[in-house]
Amino acid sequence: MGIKVEFNPDLALRNVSQFHNNNRKIEECIPENLEVGKIYDFLKKDQRLYRIYWEIPLIETKGGEVLSRPKASIMILEATHFLKDWEVRTKWKYKIIEIFEDDDIHFECFDRDWTRK
């Protein structure tokens, strides 16, 4: 018997309209007004592992692995795995490092673009 764990190189959350339509919790969605330096909570089903200490992309998912380009660069600050209704969940805190408002490449192989020469 093994332990089911998913490793995620990015944080993929839903559009906040999913919360407004009562389809998702607010922690499962990208906040409406992202602010650099602000800390947000997120919640995912299953046991997930993210890269801590390094910047990772925040992206929007429509489900079925339909993903956007990075919306922001974030750092994971805190992690908790827990059971709710006998299902494993992951909740974390992340900090916005930079918000992207263009179509430029900001990550290469999940590293920030300035780390590679």
N, C-alpha and C positions, 0 to 999 in steps of 0.2 A: 504494500500500500504506500503510495507516495503523497507528497504534499503539492497541491496545485497552486502555483504561483505564476503570475504574469509580470514580465519585465517590460516597462514602458519607457521608451527613449524621449517621449514628449508627453505633455498633459493635454488630452483631447476632451473638451467639454462641449456641451450643447449650447445652442443659441438661447438667450434669455427668454425668447418668446415661448420656449417649451415650459418654462416656469409660469409665465403669465397665462398659458393655456391649461395649467394644472396637470401637465404631463410629467414634469420633473421637479425635484427640489431645487431651491435656489443654489445650493452648493454643488449641483451637477451642471451648472450653467456658467458661461462667461459673464461676469458682471457687466451691467450696462455702461458704466463709466469707470473704466480702468484708470488707476492713478499710479504713477511711478512712486515707488517706495511704500505703497500701501500693502498690507497683508490681508489675504483672503483665505477662506476655508474652501475645501472641495471634498466631495464624497463620491466614491466609486464602488460598484459591486465587486466582489471577489477580492482576493489577496493580491495586491499589486506592489511592485517595487519600482521606485524612481531613483534617478541619480540625485544624490544629495551633495551639496557643496558647489556643484557646477551649474551654470545656466543651461536651461532647457527651453525648448519652444512651447508656448501656449498656442494650441490650435483649436479650431472649431470642428466638431464632427456632426454630420447629419445622420450618422449610423451607417452600418454596412461598410465600414472603412472608407467612407467618402469624407475626405479631410480637406481643410483649407490650408493656405500658406500660413506661416506663423503670424499670429496677431501681436505677440509680445515675447519678450525674454523674461523668464522667471527663475527663481531659486526656491527649491523645496526647503522648508525650515523645520518641519516637525511631521512625524508620522505616527499613526495609530491604526492597528488592525483590531477588529472587534466582531462579535457576533450580534446580529439583530434578526429575530425570528428564525434562528438556526441557519442564517446565511452569513458568510464572511463578508465584511465590508472593510474598506480602507478610507480613512479620512486623514487629510493632511492640511498643513498651512503652507501657503506659498506667497512670495513677495515679488511684486512687479519690479523688474530691473530697467526695462526699456519697452516702450510701446512702438510698434511698427505701423506707420501710416502710408507705406509705399509698397511697391512690388519688388524691391531690391532683395537680393539674397542676403540673409542675416545669419544663417547657419549653414555649415558644410559638414556633412556626415555627423550631424547633431552636435557639432562644436560651433561656437561663435565664429563668424567669418574672419575676425581679426586674429584668431589663434593659429591660423595656417599661413605660411609664407611661401 
